Amino acid sequence: MAANKDENAKVKQIASQVFQQIRDDCDEPFNERMLFQETSDAEALLILKNMQHRFYNISRIMDCVSCDKCRLNGKVQIRGLATAMKVLFLPDNQK
């Protein structure tokens, strides 16, 4: 029983250290505008098209999944991510 208490104390200490490290490293939320900060609209559009192509490829790979539920879930998630990226990163004059 004492070994369990010692083990629990170690786990709590390690978990506390991990969470503290996460808090220290992740003090600011993700700022998507910094992703294309030093790029022109043409370069940003090229990067966006490249990312969309990669998402499309992932969606095509999902076609090989044999479980219908898993395939549908994966394709919906990828489509949602691709749509979110398009909304976030498309230049204002092209929305």
N, C-alpha and C positions, 0 to 999 in steps of 0.2 A: 504494500500500500504506500509506503514511503517512497518507493521508486517511482510510482505514478505521480506523486506530488512533485518530486524533483523534475521528472520529465515534463510535467505540465508547466512548471515554472520556467524551464528552459525554452519551451515552445512559446510561451507568452513573451519572454524576453526577446527571442529572435523575431517574432511577429511584430513586436513593438519597434524593433530596430528597422525592419523592412518598411513598415508604414511611415516611420519618421524619415527614412531615406526618400520614399516616394513623395512625401510632403515637401521635403527640401528641394528635390529635383523638379517638381511639377508645380511650382508656385504660381505660374501664369497659365491661363487657358490657351488653347491653340488659337493662333491668329492666322486665319487662312489668307489674309491679304499679304502677309510676309512671304508666302510661297512664290509669288510672282512679283516681288517688290522691285527688282532691278531688271525687269524685262519689258519689252515693248508689247503693245497689243497684239502685233503679228506673232511674236515669239510665244506669248501666253496662249494664243489661239492654237498654235502648233503643238504646244505642250498638252493642251486640253484635248486636242484631237488624238494625240498619242495615247493619253490615258484612256480615252473612250475606246480606242482600238483594243487596248489591253483588257478592258472590262468586257468587250465583245468576245474576245478570245476566251476569257474565263467562262463566259456564258456558254460558248460552244463546247468547252470541255465538260461543263455540267450536263450536256446532252448524253454523255457516256455513263452517267450514274444510273444504275439499274433500278433503284428504289424511286418510285414516282413521287412520293412525298418529299424525299430528300432532294430530288432534282428540282421540284417546284420551289421548295424553300430556298435552295441555293440560288436559283435563277431570279426569284423575287428579291432576295437580298442584294445580289449584284446589280440588278436593274435599279433598285432604290439608291444604292451608292452612286451609280453612274448618273442618275438624275440629279442627286444632290450636288455632285461635283459640277455638273453642267450649270445648275442654278447659281452656285457659289462663284464659279470662275469665269463664266461667259462675260465678255466685256459689256458694259452698260448699253452701248450703241447697238448691240446685236440681240438683246433680250426681247 
